[in-house]
Amino acid sequence: MILTVLILLNIYILALFAGLVEDIVETDSIVTTDLFVSQHMSVLRESGIIDFFILITSLGSTPITCLIILLTAILCAVVRQPYILIGLLISTIGSTAFTFLSKMAFQRARPIDILLQEHTYSFPSGHATISIALYGFLAYMAIRFSQRFIHQVRILSLAVLLCLFIGLSRIVLNEHYLSDVMGGFLVGTLWLTIAISMMEWLTARGKINWRIVWSAPQRYMVWFSIVAVLIATFVYATVYQFPLLG
């Protein structure tokens, strides 16, 4: 039943993505909305909140996401649940490859006067894609491992807020249009649901055990990983500011 729902969801997401692409290609109302949102975000670009959004957008950068994937892989090995890596790699690598091919296919130019230098095309947003594909999958893992409903709700809420802020950061920094971020969210969700489908299939066949008892060292490792990622993000955010155009 769950797999059927996920398959239907994937078909719906693909239809939404196709509709978004059509609107962009035909310069539909979405393009007007893109320009409207971009212009009104200029108020935030002139405020001191820019540093905050540079920090947030760094969470979707390649070095930080690769670090998170590496630490997650190590954690899966420590708790002896290697099959979880299949879902993680499907979600992240699949979405990244899909995004790259989409960028090359549509070759949409980025907004004028971007604040940070980027060398790839605009649609869809890679940061928005990976935010859903990576942090969404981590949230799925945490929810599956968690035994308390209140914790599951908090995890889901935190993941949704994080993804939304990463997407918003790309618009505030003028790196992407709103439709780029929407496209990235759709691509990320598509591959996340594919990965979750694989995880549920493997779970049904006894390949993954979500009800493990975490030892103290394993819990410490989780917190160590979180702290390491936060420190790395702060460091990277300072480097990320070097190519600011003004």
N, C-alpha and C positions, 0 to 999 in steps of 0.2 A: 504493500500500500504506500509506504513512504517513498520507495523508489519510483513508483508511478507518478506521485505528486511532484517529485523532483524533476522527472523527465518532462512533464507538462509545463513546469515552471521554466525549464530551459528553453522550450519552444516559445513560450511567451516572451522571455527576455530577448531571444533572437529577433522576434518580430518587432519589439520595441527598438532594438538597435538598428534594424533595417529602416524603420520609420524615421529615426533620428538622422541617419545617413541621408535619406531621401530629402529631408527638410534642409539639411546643410547644402547638399549638392544643388538643389533648386532655389537656394537663397530664400527660403521661406521665412515665416515670422520668427523662427527661432534665431535667425541671424540678427534680426532687429533687436530681439531680447538680449542677445549676447552683447551687442554694442551698448545698450542701455545699462545693463548690469556693470559692464566694464567701466563706463564713464562715472557711475555713481560710487564705485569702489575707490575712486581717486581720493576721496576724503580720508579713507583709512590709510592710504599710501603716504599721506602727508603727516600722519600722526606717529607717536612713539610706539605704537603697537606693531610696527613692521618687524621689529626684532623678535617679537613673540611668534609671528607667523613664519619667520625664517626658521625658528626652532621647530615649529610644528611641521613645516614642509620637509625638514631634514629627516623626519621619521619615515618619509617615503623615498628617500634617496637610496641609490644602489648600495653604497658601502654599509649603511645601517641595516637595510633589509637583508643583505647577505650575512651580516653578523648575527642577526636574529635567526635566520634559517640554520646557520651553523650551530648556534647554541641550542636550538630546538632539536636538531639532529642528535647532538650529544646527550641531551636530556632523554630523548626517546630510547637511546641505547642504554642509558643508565637504568631506566625503569623496565627495560627489556620489552619494549613495544615497537619494534622496528617497522612494522607494517604501517604505522601512522605516517612514516616518512613518505610513503607512496602518495597519500592524499596531499601532504604539504607540497611535494614537488609537482604534482598535477596542477594544483591551484596556482602556484607561483610561476613555474616555468611555462605552463600552458597559457596563462593570462599574459605573461610578458611577451611570449612569441606572437600571440594573437594581436597584441597591441602594436608590436613592431611592424608586423605585416600590414596592419590597418593604416599605420602612419605612412608607410611607403606607398600604399595603394591610393590614399586620398590626398596626401601631400598638402595638407592645409597649413597655411602660414600662421605663425604665432601672432599675438597682438603686437601692435606697434608700441615702442618704448617699454619693453619688458625690463623688470628690475634686476633680474639675474640672467646671465648669459646661458642659453641652452642651444644645443646644436641638432635637435631633432624636430620633426614636424609636430603640429599641435594636436591633431585629433587621432585617437582619443588620448586623454591624459594618462601618462604612465603612472604618475603618483596616485591618482584616483583609483586606477586599476589595482595597483599593488596594495593599496590600503585595504580594499575589500578582500582581495585574494589572500593576503598574508595575515593581517590582523583579524579578519573574519574567520580564517581557519584556526588561528590561535584561540579565538573566543569559542569556537566550536569545540576544540580540544578541552579547554578549561571547563566548559559547560558539561561535557560528557564525563569528565573526571570528577566534577563536583557532585555531591550527594544532596545538597540543600537547595531548595527552590529559590530562596531569597538571594543566595550567592549567584545562582544562574541568571537571575534578573539583573543583578548588579553588573555581572560580566558582560551581558548582552548590551546593557545601556552604555557602559563605558566604551565598548567596541564601536557602537553606532556613533557616539559623540566623537570619538577619535577619527573615524573615517570621514565624518562630515567636516571636521576642522581641517583635516589634510586637504580635502577637496576645496574648501573655502580658501585655504592658504594659496592655492594655485591661482585663484581668481584675484585675491587681494594683491598678490605680488605681480599680477598682470602677466603671468606665464601662460595662462589658458583662458579661453572663453568658457562661459557656463556650459555650453553644449559639449565642450571637450571633457569637462568633468563628469557630466551626465553619461557620456559615452563610456568613460573609464569605469564609472560605477557599474554600468551594465555589463561590461566585459568581465570585471572582477567578480561580479555576482554569478555570471554564467559559469566561470571556471570553479568558483567556490562550490556551487551546487553540484557540479560534476565530481569534485573531490569528495564532498560529503556523501554523495551517492556511492562512491567507491568504498568509503569508510564504513558505511552502513552495511554494504554487501559483505565486506571482510568481517565485520563484527558478527553478522548473522552466521558466518561459517566458522566462528570461534578463533579467528586469527588475531583479534584485538580484545584485550580485557580492560574495560574502563573502570572496573571496581577494584583497582589495586590499592594496597595500603601503603601510603607514602611514609618512608622513614624520615627521621630528623635530617640526616645528611642530604637526602633528596630534596627536602623542602628548602634547606639552606641554599642548595644549588639553584633552585628556581629564583629565590630572592637575589642571589649573587648575579644571576643572568640579567634580571631586571635592572639592577643598579649599574651593571656594566654597560647595558644598552643606553641608559639615561646619560651616563658620563660620556660615552662615545657620541651621542647625539648633540650634547652641549658643545663638545670639541669640534665636531663637524660643522655645526651651525656657525661657529666663528670663522671657519675656513670658507664656508659657503658664501659669506658676505663679501669676500675679496673681489669678485667680479661684478659687484653692483655698478650699474650704469649711471646711477644718479638718483 
